[in-house]
């Protein structure tokens, strides 16, 4: 079942120590820029997989290894937190 980025707000807060749901994610594949809250999220893949809603490319993979969150951001060209926060 696909969720949206709001579903991993708590997880992202743990990883980035900031509310990232309003951050702007730029897809490295198609260049689409959207708030993280509007991405497509799959929780049942190995780890948490965040995909671009425009082209379905993988943007982020967050997996838990021995109690640590391992974050793969290679699908992101940029991840920009809101400047006014
Ligand atoms: Zn894309």
PDB file of the backbone (N, CA, C, O) and the ligand in Angstrom, with CONECT records:
HET     ZN  A 101       1
ATOM      1  N   UNK A   1       0.849  -1.199   0.000  1.00  0.00           N
ATOM      2  CA  UNK A   1       0.000   0.000   0.000  1.00  0.00           C
ATOM      3  C   UNK A   1       0.883   1.248   0.000  1.00  0.00           C
ATOM      4  O   UNK A   1       1.829   1.353   0.781  1.00  0.00           O
ATOM      5  N   UNK A   2       0.570   2.163  -0.862  1.00  0.00           N
ATOM      6  CA  UNK A   2       1.363   3.386  -0.941  1.00  0.00           C
ATOM      7  C   UNK A   2       0.790   4.453  -0.013  1.00  0.00           C
ATOM      8  O   UNK A   2      -0.419   4.681   0.024  1.00  0.00           O
ATOM      9  N   UNK A   3       1.667   5.090   0.721  1.00  0.00           N
ATOM     10  CA  UNK A   3       1.281   6.201   1.592  1.00  0.00           C
ATOM     11  C   UNK A   3       1.901   7.476   1.028  1.00  0.00           C
ATOM     12  O   UNK A   3       2.499   7.455  -0.048  1.00  0.00           O
ATOM     13  N   UNK A   4       1.757   8.589   1.755  1.00  0.00           N
ATOM     14  CA  UNK A   4       2.480   9.786   1.326  1.00  0.00           C
ATOM     15  C   UNK A   4       3.510  10.176   2.385  1.00  0.00           C
ATOM     16  O   UNK A   4       3.617   9.533   3.429  1.00  0.00           O
ATOM     17  N   UNK A   5       4.249  11.218   2.105  1.00  0.00           N
ATOM     18  CA  UNK A   5       5.377  11.590   2.949  1.00  0.00           C
ATOM     19  C   UNK A   5       5.014  11.918   4.383  1.00  0.00           C
ATOM     20  O   UNK A   5       5.866  11.865   5.271  1.00  0.00           O
ATOM     21  N   UNK A   6       3.739  12.262   4.619  1.00  0.00           N
ATOM     22  CA  UNK A   6       3.332  12.551   5.996  1.00  0.00           C
ATOM     23  C   UNK A   6       3.470  11.324   6.887  1.00  0.00           C
ATOM     24  O   UNK A   6       3.635  11.438   8.101  1.00  0.00           O
ATOM     25  N   UNK A   7       3.401  10.135   6.259  1.00  0.00           N
ATOM     26  CA  UNK A   7       3.467   8.888   7.022  1.00  0.00           C
ATOM     27  C   UNK A   7       4.835   8.680   7.662  1.00  0.00           C
ATOM     28  O   UNK A   7       4.959   7.943   8.640  1.00  0.00           O
ATOM     29  N   UNK A   8       5.861   9.327   7.114  1.00  0.00           N
ATOM     30  CA  UNK A   8       7.202   9.131   7.658  1.00  0.00           C
ATOM     31  C   UNK A   8       7.751  10.406   8.288  1.00  0.00           C
ATOM     32  O   UNK A   8       8.961  10.560   8.457  1.00  0.00           O
ATOM     33  N   UNK A   9       6.838  11.319   8.632  1.00  0.00           N
ATOM     34  CA  UNK A   9       7.270  12.557   9.284  1.00  0.00           C
ATOM     35  C   UNK A   9       8.082  12.293  10.542  1.00  0.00           C
ATOM     36  O   UNK A   9       9.098  12.943  10.786  1.00  0.00           O
ATOM     37  N   UNK A  10       7.620  11.326  11.341  1.00  0.00           N
ATOM     38  CA  UNK A  10       8.313  11.000  12.587  1.00  0.00           C
ATOM     39  C   UNK A  10       9.674  10.382  12.331  1.00  0.00           C
ATOM     40  O   UNK A  10      10.652  10.692  13.011  1.00  0.00           O
ATOM     41  N   UNK A  11       9.721   9.499  11.336  1.00  0.00           N
ATOM     42  CA  UNK A  11      10.988   8.857  10.977  1.00  0.00           C
ATOM     43  C   UNK A  11      11.985   9.893  10.450  1.00  0.00           C
ATOM     44  O   UNK A  11      13.163   9.861  10.803  1.00  0.00           O
ATOM     45  N   UNK A  12      11.512  10.802   9.612  1.00  0.00           N
ATOM     46  CA  UNK A  12      12.398  11.840   9.068  1.00  0.00           C
ATOM     47  C   UNK A  12      12.871  12.785  10.172  1.00  0.00           C
ATOM     48  O   UNK A  12      14.000  13.276  10.151  1.00  0.00           O
ATOM     49  N   UNK A  13      11.995  13.024  11.120  1.00  0.00           N
ATOM     50  CA  UNK A  13      12.372  13.874  12.259  1.00  0.00           C
ATOM     51  C   UNK A  13      13.511  13.208  13.035  1.00  0.00           C
ATOM     52  O   UNK A  13      14.433  13.873  13.509  1.00  0.00           O
ATOM     53  N   UNK A  14      13.426  11.886  13.150  1.00  0.00           N
ATOM     54  CA  UNK A  14      14.468  11.123  13.843  1.00  0.00           C
ATOM     55  C   UNK A  14      15.789  11.195  13.058  1.00  0.00           C
ATOM     56  O   UNK A  14      16.861  11.340  13.645  1.00  0.00           O
ATOM     57  N   UNK A  15      15.695  11.091  11.739  1.00  0.00           N
ATOM     58  CA  UNK A  15      16.897  11.043  10.898  1.00  0.00           C
ATOM     59  C   UNK A  15      17.539  12.424  10.733  1.00  0.00           C
ATOM     60  O   UNK A  15      18.755  12.569  10.860  1.00  0.00           O
ATOM     61  N   UNK A  16      16.717  13.428  10.452  1.00  0.00           N
ATOM     62  CA  UNK A  16      17.263  14.749  10.127  1.00  0.00           C
ATOM     63  C   UNK A  16      17.197  15.739  11.288  1.00  0.00           C
ATOM     64  O   UNK A  16      17.719  16.849  11.194  1.00  0.00           O
ATOM     65  N   UNK A  17      16.554  15.331  12.383  1.00  0.00           N
ATOM     66  CA  UNK A  17      16.376  16.219  13.530  1.00  0.00           C
ATOM     67  C   UNK A  17      15.685  17.519  13.138  1.00  0.00           C
ATOM     68  O   UNK A  17      15.963  18.584  13.689  1.00  0.00           O
ATOM     69  N   UNK A  18      14.770  17.403  12.164  1.00  0.00           N
ATOM     70  CA  UNK A  18      13.991  18.552  11.717  1.00  0.00           C
ATOM     71  C   UNK A  18      12.736  18.026  11.039  1.00  0.00           C
ATOM     72  O   UNK A  18      12.710  16.893  10.559  1.00  0.00           O
ATOM     73  N   UNK A  19      11.704  18.846  11.000  1.00  0.00           N
ATOM     74  CA  UNK A  19      10.489  18.456  10.291  1.00  0.00           C
ATOM     75  C   UNK A  19      10.759  18.576   8.797  1.00  0.00           C
ATOM     76  O   UNK A  19      10.890  19.682   8.272  1.00  0.00           O
ATOM     77  N   UNK A  20      10.842  17.435   8.112  1.00  0.00           N
ATOM     78  CA  UNK A  20      11.199  17.448   6.698  1.00  0.00           C
ATOM     79  C   UNK A  20       9.989  17.294   5.781  1.00  0.00           C
ATOM     80  O   UNK A  20      10.145  17.308   4.560  1.00  0.00           O
ATOM     81  N   UNK A  21       8.798  17.148   6.335  1.00  0.00           N
ATOM     82  CA  UNK A  21       7.656  16.914   5.450  1.00  0.00           C
ATOM     83  C   UNK A  21       7.383  18.113   4.546  1.00  0.00           C
ATOM     84  O   UNK A  21       6.829  17.955   3.458  1.00  0.00           O
ATOM     85  N   UNK A  22       7.768  19.311   4.991  1.00  0.00           N
ATOM     86  CA  UNK A  22       7.556  20.492   4.156  1.00  0.00           C
ATOM     87  C   UNK A  22       8.794  20.843   3.329  1.00  0.00           C
ATOM     88  O   UNK A  22       8.767  21.777   2.527  1.00  0.00           O
ATOM     89  N   UNK A  23       9.897  20.075   3.533  1.00  0.00           N
ATOM     90  CA  UNK A  23      11.104  20.333   2.746  1.00  0.00           C
ATOM     91  C   UNK A  23      10.843  20.002   1.279  1.00  0.00           C
ATOM     92  O   UNK A  23      10.026  19.134   0.970  1.00  0.00           O
ATOM     93  N   UNK A  24      11.527  20.685   0.391  1.00  0.00           N
ATOM     94  CA  UNK A  24      11.335  20.459  -1.041  1.00  0.00           C
ATOM     95  C   UNK A  24      12.347  19.436  -1.538  1.00  0.00           C
ATOM     96  O   UNK A  24      13.556  19.624  -1.408  1.00  0.00           O
ATOM     97  N   UNK A  25      11.833  18.352  -2.107  1.00  0.00           N
ATOM     98  CA  UNK A  25      12.680  17.296  -2.644  1.00  0.00           C
ATOM     99  C   UNK A  25      12.734  17.429  -4.158  1.00  0.00           C
ATOM    100  O   UNK A  25      11.697  17.505  -4.816  1.00  0.00           O
ATOM    101  N   UNK A  26      13.949  17.458  -4.713  1.00  0.00           N
ATOM    102  CA  UNK A  26      14.116  17.528  -6.160  1.00  0.00           C
ATOM    103  C   UNK A  26      14.526  16.155  -6.675  1.00  0.00           C
ATOM    104  O   UNK A  26      15.561  15.623  -6.272  1.00  0.00           O
ATOM    105  N   UNK A  27      13.727  15.584  -7.557  1.00  0.00           N
ATOM    106  CA  UNK A  27      13.997  14.261  -8.115  1.00  0.00           C
ATOM    107  C   UNK A  27      15.200  14.329  -9.056  1.00  0.00           C
ATOM    108  O   UNK A  27      15.251  15.170  -9.953  1.00  0.00           O
ATOM    109  N   UNK A  28      16.175  13.423  -8.838  1.00  0.00           N
ATOM    110  CA  UNK A  28      17.371  13.425  -9.679  1.00  0.00           C
ATOM    111  C   UNK A  28      17.078  12.875 -11.074  1.00  0.00           C
ATOM    112  O   UNK A  28      17.849  13.100 -12.006  1.00  0.00           O
ATOM    113  N   UNK A  29      15.976  12.162 -11.217  1.00  0.00           N
ATOM    114  CA  UNK A  29      15.648  11.544 -12.499  1.00  0.00           C
ATOM    115  C   UNK A  29      14.863  12.491 -13.411  1.00  0.00           C
ATOM    116  O   UNK A  29      15.227  12.686 -14.571  1.00  0.00           O
ATOM    117  N   UNK A  30      13.781  13.079 -12.879  1.00  0.00           N
ATOM    118  CA  UNK A  30      12.917  13.893 -13.747  1.00  0.00           C
ATOM    119  C   UNK A  30      12.942  15.373 -13.381  1.00  0.00           C
ATOM    120  O   UNK A  30      12.395  16.199 -14.112  1.00  0.00           O
ATOM    121  N   UNK A  31      13.569  15.715 -12.261  1.00  0.00           N
ATOM    122  CA  UNK A  31      13.695  17.125 -11.901  1.00  0.00           C
ATOM    123  C   UNK A  31      12.477  17.714 -11.221  1.00  0.00           C
ATOM    124  O   UNK A  31      12.453  18.907 -10.921  1.00  0.00           O
ATOM    125  N   UNK A  32      11.463  16.898 -10.974  1.00  0.00           N
ATOM    126  CA  UNK A  32      10.266  17.404 -10.298  1.00  0.00           C
ATOM    127  C   UNK A  32      10.620  17.872  -8.893  1.00  0.00           C
ATOM    128  O   UNK A  32      11.409  17.232  -8.197  1.00  0.00           O
ATOM    129  N   UNK A  33      10.035  18.990  -8.481  1.00  0.00           N
ATOM    130  CA  UNK A  33      10.260  19.529  -7.146  1.00  0.00           C
ATOM    131  C   UNK A  33       8.939  19.500  -6.396  1.00  0.00           C
ATOM    132  O   UNK A  33       7.963  20.121  -6.818  1.00  0.00           O
ATOM    133  N   UNK A  34       8.912  18.779  -5.284  1.00  0.00           N
ATOM    134  CA  UNK A  34       7.693  18.652  -4.488  1.00  0.00           C
ATOM    135  C   UNK A  34       8.046  18.607  -3.017  1.00  0.00           C
ATOM    136  O   UNK A  34       9.152  18.215  -2.645  1.00  0.00           O
ATOM    137  N   UNK A  35       7.092  19.014  -2.174  1.00  0.00           N
ATOM    138  CA  UNK A  35       7.305  18.807  -0.743  1.00  0.00           C
ATOM    139  C   UNK A  35       7.392  17.306  -0.454  1.00  0.00           C
ATOM    140  O   UNK A  35       6.731  16.499  -1.108  1.00  0.00           O
ATOM    141  N   UNK A  36       8.206  16.950   0.522  1.00  0.00           N
ATOM    142  CA  UNK A  36       8.349  15.544   0.913  1.00  0.00           C
ATOM    143  C   UNK A  36       6.983  14.937   1.254  1.00  0.00           C
ATOM    144  O   UNK A  36       6.744  13.756   1.003  1.00  0.00           O
ATOM    145  N   UNK A  37       6.094  15.747   1.822  1.00  0.00           N
ATOM    146  CA  UNK A  37       4.761  15.261   2.190  1.00  0.00           C
ATOM    147  C   UNK A  37       3.996  14.722   0.983  1.00  0.00           C
ATOM    148  O   UNK A  37       3.075  13.921   1.147  1.00  0.00           O
ATOM    149  N   UNK A  38       4.360  15.147  -0.223  1.00  0.00           N
ATOM    150  CA  UNK A  38       3.633  14.729  -1.424  1.00  0.00           C
ATOM    151  C   UNK A  38       4.305  13.589  -2.179  1.00  0.00           C
ATOM    152  O   UNK A  38       3.852  13.210  -3.259  1.00  0.00           O
ATOM    153  N   UNK A  39       5.379  13.042  -1.622  1.00  0.00           N
ATOM    154  CA  UNK A  39       6.013  11.903  -2.266  1.00  0.00           C
ATOM    155  C   UNK A  39       5.182  10.641  -2.009  1.00  0.00           C
ATOM    156  O   UNK A  39       4.260  10.650  -1.194  1.00  0.00           O
ATOM    157  N   UNK A  40       5.519   9.573  -2.705  1.00  0.00           N
ATOM    158  CA  UNK A  40       4.857   8.287  -2.493  1.00  0.00           C
ATOM    159  C   UNK A  40       5.756   7.437  -1.614  1.00  0.00           C
ATOM    160  O   UNK A  40       6.944   7.285  -1.897  1.00  0.00           O
ATOM    161  N   UNK A  41       5.190   6.879  -0.542  1.00  0.00           N
ATOM    162  CA  UNK A  41       5.994   6.146   0.434  1.00  0.00           C
ATOM    163  C   UNK A  41       5.500   4.704   0.545  1.00  0.00           C
ATOM    164  O   UNK A  41       4.301   4.447   0.655  1.00  0.00           O
ATOM    165  N   UNK A  42       6.447   3.779   0.512  1.00  0.00           N
ATOM    166  CA  UNK A  42       6.135   2.364   0.714  1.00  0.00           C
ATOM    167  C   UNK A  42       6.861   1.893   1.961  1.00  0.00           C
ATOM    168  O   UNK A  42       8.089   1.947   2.037  1.00  0.00           O
ATOM    169  N   UNK A  43       6.092   1.429   2.938  1.00  0.00           N
ATOM    170  CA  UNK A  43       6.699   1.013   4.199  1.00  0.00           C
ATOM    171  C   UNK A  43       7.050  -0.471   4.217  1.00  0.00           C
ATOM    172  O   UNK A  43       7.800  -0.917   5.085  1.00  0.00           O
ATOM    173  N   UNK A  44       6.522  -1.234   3.277  1.00  0.00           N
ATOM    174  CA  UNK A  44       6.719  -2.682   3.334  1.00  0.00           C
ATOM    175  C   UNK A  44       7.881  -3.164   2.493  1.00  0.00           C
ATOM    176  O   UNK A  44       8.234  -4.341   2.558  1.00  0.00           O
ATOM    177  N   UNK A  45       8.478  -2.303   1.717  1.00  0.00           N
ATOM    178  CA  UNK A  45       9.671  -2.691   0.968  1.00  0.00           C
ATOM    179  C   UNK A  45      10.756  -2.980   1.999  1.00  0.00           C
ATOM    180  O   UNK A  45      10.552  -2.694   3.179  1.00  0.00           O
ATOM    181  N   UNK A  46      11.897  -3.534   1.604  1.00  0.00           N
ATOM    182  CA  UNK A  46      12.989  -3.644   2.582  1.00  0.00           C
ATOM    183  C   UNK A  46      13.364  -2.240   3.038  1.00  0.00           C
ATOM    184  O   UNK A  46      14.007  -1.496   2.297  1.00  0.00           O
ATOM    185  N   UNK A  47      12.975  -1.884   4.224  1.00  0.00           N
ATOM    186  CA  UNK A  47      13.156  -0.517   4.677  1.00  0.00           C
ATOM    187  C   UNK A  47      12.019   0.349   4.153  1.00  0.00           C
ATOM    188  O   UNK A  47      11.042  -0.158   3.602  1.00  0.00           O
ATOM    189  N   UNK A  48      12.153   1.634   4.328  1.00  0.00           N
ATOM    190  CA  UNK A  48      11.146   2.586   3.872  1.00  0.00           C
ATOM    191  C   UNK A  48      11.602   3.183   2.552  1.00  0.00           C
ATOM    192  O   UNK A  48      12.700   3.734   2.463  1.00  0.00           O
ATOM    193  N   UNK A  49      10.769   3.078   1.529  1.00  0.00           N
ATOM    194  CA  UNK A  49      11.139   3.572   0.212  1.00  0.00           C
ATOM    195  C   UNK A  49      10.260   4.762  -0.143  1.00  0.00           C
ATOM    196  O   UNK A  49       9.033   4.688  -0.085  1.00  0.00           O
ATOM    197  N   UNK A  50      10.916   5.868  -0.514  1.00  0.00           N
ATOM    198  CA  UNK A  50      10.214   7.089  -0.899  1.00  0.00           C
ATOM    199  C   UNK A  50      10.394   7.276  -2.397  1.00  0.00           C
ATOM    200  O   UNK A  50      11.518   7.327  -2.896  1.00  0.00           O
ATOM    201  N   UNK A  51       9.282   7.377  -3.107  1.00  0.00           N
ATOM    202  CA  UNK A  51       9.363   7.499  -4.567  1.00  0.00           C
ATOM    203  C   UNK A  51       8.797   8.823  -5.057  1.00  0.00           C
ATOM    204  O   UNK A  51       7.932   9.422  -4.419  1.00  0.00           O
ATOM    205  N   UNK A  52       9.300   9.265  -6.198  1.00  0.00           N
ATOM    206  CA  UNK A  52       8.812  10.461  -6.873  1.00  0.00           C
ATOM    207  C   UNK A  52       7.388  10.215  -7.355  1.00  0.00           C
ATOM    208  O   UNK A  52       7.117   9.193  -7.985  1.00  0.00           O
ATOM    209  N   UNK A  53       6.476  11.139  -7.068  1.00  0.00           N
ATOM    210  CA  UNK A  53       5.094  10.970  -7.497  1.00  0.00           C
ATOM    211  C   UNK A  53       4.949  11.239  -8.996  1.00  0.00           C
ATOM    212  O   UNK A  53       3.954  10.834  -9.597  1.00  0.00           O
ATOM    213  N   UNK A  54       5.907  11.904  -9.596  1.00  0.00           N
ATOM    214  CA  UNK A  54       5.836  12.205 -11.019  1.00  0.00           C
ATOM    215  C   UNK A  54       6.336  11.046 -11.875  1.00  0.00           C
ATOM    216  O   UNK A  54       5.659  10.633 -12.817  1.00  0.00           O
ATOM    217  N   UNK A  55       7.527  10.513 -11.549  1.00  0.00           N
ATOM    218  CA  UNK A  55       8.126   9.490 -12.413  1.00  0.00           C
ATOM    219  C   UNK A  55       8.347   8.160 -11.701  1.00  0.00           C
ATOM    220  O   UNK A  55       8.854   7.219 -12.311  1.00  0.00           O
ATOM    221  N   UNK A  56       7.985   8.062 -10.450  1.00  0.00           N
ATOM    222  CA  UNK A  56       8.094   6.857  -9.607  1.00  0.00           C
ATOM    223  C   UNK A  56       9.528   6.392  -9.336  1.00  0.00           C
ATOM    224  O   UNK A  56       9.721   5.298  -8.804  1.00  0.00           O
ATOM    225  N   UNK A  57      10.525   7.187  -9.685  1.00  0.00           N
ATOM    226  CA  UNK A  57      11.897   6.819  -9.329  1.00  0.00           C
ATOM    227  C   UNK A  57      12.072   6.847  -7.810  1.00  0.00           C
ATOM    228  O   UNK A  57      11.376   7.581  -7.109  1.00  0.00           O
ATOM    229  N   UNK A  58      12.995   6.054  -7.323  1.00  0.00           N
ATOM    230  CA  UNK A  58      13.264   6.028  -5.885  1.00  0.00           C
ATOM    231  C   UNK A  58      14.049   7.287  -5.503  1.00  0.00           C
ATOM    232  O   UNK A  58      15.095   7.579  -6.084  1.00  0.00           O
ATOM    233  N   UNK A  59      13.533   8.022  -4.525  1.00  0.00           N
ATOM    234  CA  UNK A  59      14.203   9.235  -4.044  1.00  0.00           C
ATOM    235  C   UNK A  59      15.050   8.945  -2.817  1.00  0.00           C
ATOM    236  O   UNK A  59      16.187   9.404  -2.707  1.00  0.00           O
ATOM    237  N   UNK A  60      14.485   8.181  -1.901  1.00  0.00           N
ATOM    238  CA  UNK A  60      15.141   7.915  -0.621  1.00  0.00           C
ATOM    239  C   UNK A  60      14.840   6.494  -0.184  1.00  0.00           C
ATOM    240  O   UNK A  60      13.746   5.978  -0.411  1.00  0.00           O
ATOM    241  N   UNK A  61      15.819   5.871   0.442  1.00  0.00           N
ATOM    242  CA  UNK A  61      15.591   4.583   1.098  1.00  0.00           C
ATOM    243  C   UNK A  61      16.130   4.706   2.516  1.00  0.00           C
ATOM    244  O   UNK A  61      17.294   5.049   2.723  1.00  0.00           O
ATOM    245  N   UNK A  62      15.278   4.426   3.482  1.00  0.00           N
ATOM    246  CA  UNK A  62      15.704   4.483   4.881  1.00  0.00           C
ATOM    247  C   UNK A  62      15.537   3.084   5.464  1.00  0.00           C
ATOM    248  O   UNK A  62      14.422   2.576   5.576  1.00  0.00           O
ATOM    249  N   UNK A  63      16.641   2.479   5.826  1.00  0.00           N
ATOM    250  CA  UNK A  63      16.575   1.137   6.390  1.00  0.00           C
ATOM    251  C   UNK A  63      17.197   1.130   7.779  1.00  0.00           C
ATOM    252  O   UNK A  63      18.110   1.903   8.071  1.00  0.00           O
ATOM    253  N   UNK A  64      16.697   0.264   8.609  1.00  0.00           N
ATOM    254  CA  UNK A  64      17.166   0.214   9.986  1.00  0.00           C
ATOM    255  C   UNK A  64      18.111  -0.972  10.120  1.00  0.00           C
ATOM    256  O   UNK A  64      17.711  -2.119   9.925  1.00  0.00           O
ATOM    257  N   UNK A  65      19.355  -0.693  10.450  1.00  0.00           N
ATOM    258  CA  UNK A  65      20.356  -1.738  10.597  1.00  0.00           C
ATOM    259  C   UNK A  65      20.942  -1.640  11.994  1.00  0.00           C
ATOM    260  O   UNK A  65      21.535  -0.628  12.367  1.00  0.00           O
ATOM    261  N   UNK A  66      20.764  -2.716  12.766  1.00  0.00           N
ATOM    262  CA  UNK A  66      21.257  -2.763  14.145  1.00  0.00           C
ATOM    263  C   UNK A  66      20.883  -1.507  14.925  1.00  0.00           C
ATOM    264  O   UNK A  66      21.713  -0.932  15.630  1.00  0.00           O
ATOM    265  N   UNK A  67      19.628  -1.090  14.791  1.00  0.00           N
ATOM    266  CA  UNK A  67      19.141   0.037  15.571  1.00  0.00           C
ATOM    267  C   UNK A  67      19.491   1.405  15.009  1.00  0.00           C
ATOM    268  O   UNK A  67      19.092   2.430  15.562  1.00  0.00           O
ATOM    269  N   UNK A  68      20.245   1.420  13.896  1.00  0.00           N
ATOM    270  CA  UNK A  68      20.610   2.704  13.287  1.00  0.00           C
ATOM    271  C   UNK A  68      19.843   2.880  11.984  1.00  0.00           C
ATOM    272  O   UNK A  68      19.615   1.916  11.252  1.00  0.00           O
ATOM    273  N   UNK A  69      19.450   4.109  11.701  1.00  0.00           N
ATOM    274  CA  UNK A  69      18.793   4.397  10.436  1.00  0.00           C
ATOM    275  C   UNK A  69      19.843   4.671   9.367  1.00  0.00           C
ATOM    276  O   UNK A  69      20.649   5.591   9.501  1.00  0.00           O
ATOM    277  N   UNK A  70      19.831   3.870   8.307  1.00  0.00           N
ATOM    278  CA  UNK A  70      20.739   4.089   7.185  1.00  0.00           C
ATOM    279  C   UNK A  70      19.949   4.753   6.077  1.00  0.00           C
ATOM    280  O   UNK A  70      18.911   4.239   5.659  1.00  0.00           O
ATOM    281  N   UNK A  71      20.424   5.878   5.600  1.00  0.00           N
ATOM    282  CA  UNK A  71      19.663   6.686   4.665  1.00  0.00           C
ATOM    283  C   UNK A  71      20.387   6.785   3.327  1.00  0.00           C
ATOM    284  O   UNK A  71      21.533   7.229   3.258  1.00  0.00           O
ATOM    285  N   UNK A  72      19.709   6.370   2.278  1.00  0.00           N
ATOM    286  CA  UNK A  72      20.249   6.479   0.922  1.00  0.00           C
ATOM    287  C   UNK A  72      19.482   7.578   0.195  1.00  0.00           C
ATOM    288  O   UNK A  72      18.286   7.445  -0.064  1.00  0.00           O
ATOM    289  N   UNK A  73      20.179   8.664  -0.133  1.00  0.00           N
ATOM    290  CA  UNK A  73      19.517   9.812  -0.765  1.00  0.00           C
ATOM    291  C   UNK A  73      19.945   9.974  -2.221  1.00  0.00           C
ATOM    292  O   UNK A  73      19.781  11.051  -2.793  1.00  0.00           O
ATOM    293  N   UNK A  74      20.488   8.921  -2.828  1.00  0.00           N
ATOM    294  CA  UNK A  74      21.064   9.086  -4.161  1.00  0.00           C
ATOM    295  C   UNK A  74      20.037   9.479  -5.224  1.00  0.00           C
ATOM    296  O   UNK A  74      20.409  10.014  -6.269  1.00  0.00           O
ATOM    297  N   UNK A  75      18.749   9.221  -4.970  1.00  0.00           N
ATOM    298  CA  UNK A  75      17.737   9.585  -5.959  1.00  0.00           C
ATOM    299  C   UNK A  75      17.320  11.046  -5.889  1.00  0.00           C
ATOM    300  O   UNK A  75      16.512  11.516  -6.689  1.00  0.00           O
ATOM    301  N   UNK A  76      17.885  11.753  -4.919  1.00  0.00           N
ATOM    302  CA  UNK A  76      17.534  13.161  -4.750  1.00  0.00           C
ATOM    303  C   UNK A  76      18.612  14.061  -5.328  1.00  0.00           C
ATOM    304  O   UNK A  76      19.800  13.879  -5.061  1.00  0.00           O
ATOM    305  N   UNK A  77      18.191  15.023  -6.114  1.00  0.00           N
ATOM    306  CA  UNK A  77      19.143  16.025  -6.578  1.00  0.00           C
ATOM    307  C   UNK A  77      19.353  17.060  -5.478  1.00  0.00           C
ATOM    308  O   UNK A  77      20.456  17.573  -5.290  1.00  0.00           O
ATOM    309  N   UNK A  78      18.271  17.359  -4.753  1.00  0.00           N
ATOM    310  CA  UNK A  78      18.357  18.325  -3.661  1.00  0.00           C
ATOM    311  C   UNK A  78      17.252  18.045  -2.663  1.00  0.00           C
ATOM    312  O   UNK A  78      16.201  17.507  -3.009  1.00  0.00           O
ATOM    313  N   UNK A  79      17.507  18.419  -1.420  1.00  0.00           N
ATOM    314  CA  UNK A  79      16.493  18.340  -0.368  1.00  0.00           C
ATOM    315  C   UNK A  79      16.630  19.624   0.416  1.00  0.00           C
ATOM    316  O   UNK A  79      17.577  19.811   1.179  1.00  0.00           O
ATOM    317  N   UNK A  80      15.657  20.515   0.213  1.00  0.00           N
ATOM    318  CA  UNK A  80      15.796  21.852   0.762  1.00  0.00           C
ATOM    319  C   UNK A  80      14.730  22.141   1.809  1.00  0.00           C
ATOM    320  O   UNK A  80      13.537  22.182   1.509  1.00  0.00           O
ATOM    321  N   UNK A  81      15.178  22.337   3.029  1.00  0.00           N
ATOM    322  CA  UNK A  81      14.244  22.679   4.093  1.00  0.00           C
ATOM    323  C   UNK A  81      13.760  24.109   3.880  1.00  0.00           C
ATOM    324  O   UNK A  81      14.457  24.931   3.285  1.00  0.00           O
ATOM    325  N   UNK A  82      12.567  24.392   4.370  1.00  0.00           N
ATOM    326  CA  UNK A  82      12.026  25.733   4.229  1.00  0.00           C
ATOM    327  C   UNK A  82      12.895  26.730   4.974  1.00  0.00           C
ATOM    328  O   UNK A  82      13.279  26.491   6.119  1.00  0.00           O
ATOM    329  N   UNK A  83      13.203  27.833   4.337  1.00  0.00           N
ATOM    330  CA  UNK A  83      14.118  28.808   4.910  1.00  0.00           C
ATOM    331  C   UNK A  83      13.484  29.586   6.057  1.00  0.00           C
ATOM    332  O   UNK A  83      14.191  30.105   6.921  1.00  0.00           O
ATOM    333  N   UNK A  84      12.167  29.670   6.071  1.00  0.00           N
ATOM    334  CA  UNK A  84      11.513  30.529   7.067  1.00  0.00           C
ATOM    335  C   UNK A  84      11.139  29.769   8.329  1.00  0.00           C
ATOM    336  O   UNK A  84      10.246  30.191   9.064  1.00  0.00           O
ATOM    337  N   UNK A  85      11.820  28.639   8.592  1.00  0.00           N
ATOM    338  CA  UNK A  85      11.496  27.894   9.809  1.00  0.00           C
ATOM    339  C   UNK A  85      12.647  27.951  10.782  1.00  0.00           C
ATOM    340  O   UNK A  85      12.565  27.380  11.870  1.00  0.00           O
TER     341      UNK A  85
HETATM  342 ZN    ZN A 101      10.903  12.073 -10.682  1.00  0.00          ZN
END
